[in-house]
Every structure is written in C-alpha cells, then in structure tokens.
Amino acid sequence: MNAIIIEDQILFRELIVSVLRGDFGLNIVGQFEDGENGLAACLDQKPELVVLDLKIKGLGGLTVFNRLKDLCPETKIILVSAHFTPEIVKTAVEKGVNGLVTKNSSFESLKDAIGQIIKGAVYYSPEAYSLLRQPITNKEYVDGLKMLTPRETDVLQMVGEGYSSKEIASQFNLSVRTIDAHRSNIMRKLNLRGATDMTRMAVKLKLVSQD
C-alpha cells in the first residue's frame, strides 16, 4: 500500500513515517509540508492512504481533503489536528473521512488508528467522537452553509485561506470568470462585501482551521 503524508511539523511527520513504514510496511511515496504540492502529488500518485494535517501551509487541510474526496474517492484519508471543532468533525464525517486523530493521542492510539483504517474500518479519536455527538448550535454556521452550493463552499474556504480568483481557478480547472461568479453569488447570499468580509465569514463558519 502506498501512502502520502502532508504535515508541516517535522517531528510528527517523522513519527507517522516510522509507524507507517516500520509497523505496517507501507511504501511512503511522498512527504509534504504544504497543501498545494501535497494535493498535486496525491492526484498524480493516487496513493491508497493519505495522512493529512488540517493546519498546513498553502492550501489548507480542509480544502485538500475536500478535493481528494471529490477526485480520489477511493483514497483513505486520516485527518490529524491539534484541535478539532464540532463543525469540522461533522463536515469531515459527512464527506467520508476514514480517520480523525488528535495530536495529543498516545503513540499506541496512533498505531491502533492506522491499523484499523488500513483494514478498512473507520477510526475517530475519543475527542473527535465526543465532538461528533455534540449538536451544532452555531445557527450562523448551519444557515450559512445551507445557502451555499458545495462549490461555493470550497471557493469561500479558499478565499478565507488567502487565495486569489486566479489561484482558485487553477486548482479547480475552471475559468477566473467562473470563480468570480461564484464569489459574487457567495457575497449576495451571505450579504458580504469583498474579500475581507468573505475571509471573516470563512472563519466564522469554521471553514478555515484556526488550530
């Protein structure tokens, strides 16, 4: 089984490499600290497993996760984070995440999680599972996301991460005009004015990881 790791903390990345390679005999075909190169490698290599940190350089982890689930649905994805939120957990689970692992998990818990996911099971760390069971009480989050299409949600997330229309268009293989149309629709639906308002809304809607 081939695996790619997208994680900008060197020590944690090396720990994951050690577990995947030493304990499970996986072939590590790529290690990346930024989302753009990591995503490009995943789309090119089509690994069976991706370990992805939510807080990474360049394209954010949520954007990379959504793109991979859309374009490589058979790839198993383990999301790791120092801090999950109910909104992020719920979104990831609904999108089909295979594993949610907190960085404060023990070494044995990490190995257990990876082992279960490789075998085809789904693993949520106790913290993530607890968050999944909590109702989302953020009405702005619920109402805001209901108003947006999946593509508009992706665009809002990337705007929140600082990307221009040209950069977003490149990621989705769309024209700049199409992305600008999505931005206009987002601003109209959510009553926003410009990129600054969109960035603030992306943070409020927990589309941008703040851990």
C-alpha positions in Angstrom: 0.0 0.0 0.0 1.3 3.4 -1.0 0.9 6.4 1.4 1.5 10.2 1.3 1.9 12.3 4.3 1.0 16.1 4.3 2.2 17.5 7.6 4.3 20.6 8.3 5.6 19.6 11.8 8.8 17.6 11.1 8.8 15.5 14.3 5.2 14.5 13.9 5.7 13.7 10.2 8.7 11.5 11.0 6.7 9.7 13.7 4.0 8.9 11.2 6.5 7.7 8.6 8.1 5.5 11.3 4.7 3.9 12.1 3.5 3.5 8.5 6.8 2.1 7.3 8.1 0.2 10.4 4.9 -1.2 11.8 2.7 -1.7 8.7 5.2 -2.0 5.9 3.7 0.8 3.8 5.5 2.4 0.9 5.9 6.2 1.6 5.7 7.8 -1.9 5.7 11.4 -0.7 6.1 13.7 2.3 4.9 17.3 2.0 4.6 20.3 4.3 2.3 22.3 2.1 -1.1 21.6 0.7 -0.5 22.6 -2.9 2.4 20.2 -3.5 0.8 17.5 -1.4 -2.5 17.7 -3.3 -0.7 17.6 -6.7 1.2 14.5 -5.6 -1.9 12.8 -4.4 -3.7 13.4 -7.7 -0.6 12.2 -9.6 0.3 9.2 -7.4 -3.2 8.1 -6.4 -2.0 6.6 -3.0 -4.2 4.3 -1.1 -3.7 6.2 2.1 -3.1 9.9 2.9 -2.3 11.3 6.4 -3.3 15.0 6.3 -2.9 17.7 8.9 -5.7 20.3 9.0 -3.2 23.1 9.6 -0.7 23.2 6.8 1.0 25.8 4.6 -0.5 26.8 1.3 -3.8 25.1 0.6 -5.5 24.4 3.9 -6.1 20.9 5.1 -9.9 21.1 4.6 -9.5 22.3 1.0 -7.1 19.4 0.3 -9.4 16.9 2.0 -12.5 18.1 0.0 -10.6 18.0 -3.3 -9.3 14.5 -2.6 -12.7 13.2 -1.7 -14.1 14.6 -4.9 -11.4 13.4 -7.2 -10.0 10.3 -5.5 -12.9 8.9 -3.5 -11.2 5.5 -3.0 -8.2 7.0 -1.2 -8.4 6.5 2.6 -7.8 9.8 4.4 -6.7 10.3 8.0 -7.2 13.8 9.2 -5.0 14.9 12.2 -5.2 18.1 14.2 -4.2 19.6 17.5 -7.8 20.8 17.9 -11.0 19.7 16.2 -14.3 21.5 16.3 -17.8 20.0 16.1 -18.3 21.8 12.7 -15.1 20.4 11.2 -15.7 16.9 12.6 -19.3 16.8 11.3 -18.3 18.1 7.9 -15.4 15.6 7.6 -17.6 12.6 8.6 -20.4 13.6 6.2 -17.7 13.8 3.4 -16.5 10.3 4.2 -13.3 10.8 6.3 -11.7 7.4 7.3 -10.0 8.6 10.4 -9.8 11.6 12.8 -6.8 11.6 15.1 -5.8 14.3 17.6 -2.2 15.1 18.0 -2.4 14.6 21.8 -3.2 10.9 21.2 -0.8 8.3 22.6 1.7 6.5 20.3 -0.3 3.3 20.8 -3.5 5.0 19.9 -2.0 6.3 16.7 -0.9 2.8 15.7 -4.3 1.4 16.5 -6.0 4.1 14.4 -3.7 3.5 11.4 -4.1 -0.3 11.7 -7.9 -0.2 11.8 -8.1 2.2 8.9 -5.7 0.1 6.7 -8.0 -2.9 7.4 -11.0 -0.9 6.1 -12.5 0.3 9.4 -13.2 3.9 10.4 -11.5 5.4 13.5 -12.4 8.5 15.4 -10.3 9.5 18.4 -12.3 9.8 21.7 -12.1 13.6 21.4 -13.4 13.6 17.8 -16.1 11.1 18.6 -17.3 13.3 21.5 -17.5 16.3 19.2 -19.4 14.3 16.6 -22.1 13.6 19.2 -22.4 17.2 20.2 -25.2 19.1 18.4 -24.0 22.1 16.3 -25.6 25.1 18.0 -23.9 27.7 15.8 -27.0 28.8 13.9 -24.9 31.1 11.6 -22.9 28.0 10.6 -25.9 25.9 9.8 -27.8 28.7 8.0 -24.8 29.9 6.1 -23.7 26.5 4.7 -27.3 25.7 3.7 -27.3 28.7 1.5 -24.2 27.8 -0.4 -23.6 25.1 -3.0 -20.6 22.7 -2.4 -18.5 24.6 -5.0 -19.4 27.9 -3.4 -18.3 26.5 0.0 -15.0 25.4 -1.5 -14.5 28.8 -3.0 -15.3 30.6 0.3 -12.9 28.4 2.1 -10.1 29.1 -0.3 -10.8 32.8 -0.2 -10.6 32.5 3.6 -7.2 30.9 3.2 -5.9 33.9 1.1 -6.2 32.6 -2.4 -7.0 34.8 -5.4 -9.6 34.0 -8.0 -6.8 33.1 -10.5 -5.3 30.6 -8.0 -8.6 29.1 -7.1 -9.5 28.8 -10.8 -6.2 26.9 -11.4 -7.0 24.5 -8.5 -10.4 23.6 -9.9 -9.5 23.8 -13.6 -12.1 26.5 -14.1 -12.0 30.0 -15.6 -11.4 33.0 -13.5 -14.7 34.4 -14.7 -16.5 31.3 -13.3 -14.7 31.7 -9.9 -15.6 35.4 -9.8 -19.3 34.4 -10.5 -19.1 32.0 -7.5 -17.7 34.8 -5.4 -20.5 37.2 -6.4 -23.1 34.5 -5.5 -21.5 34.0 -2.1 -21.4 37.7 -1.3 -25.0 38.1 -2.5 -26.3 35.1 -0.5 -24.4 35.9 2.7 -24.7 39.7 2.4 -20.9 40.3 2.2 -18.8 43.0 0.7 -15.4 41.9 -0.7 -12.7 39.5 0.2 -12.3 40.8 3.8 -15.9 40.0 4.6 -15.6 36.6 2.9 -12.5 35.8 5.0 -14.2 36.7 8.2 -17.2 34.6 7.2 -15.0 31.6 6.4 -13.5 31.8 9.9 -17.0 32.2 11.5 -18.3 29.2 9.5 -15.2 27.2 10.7 -14.2 26.6 7.1 -10.7 27.8 7.9 -8.9 25.8 10.6 -7.7 28.0 13.4 -5.7 25.5 15.5 
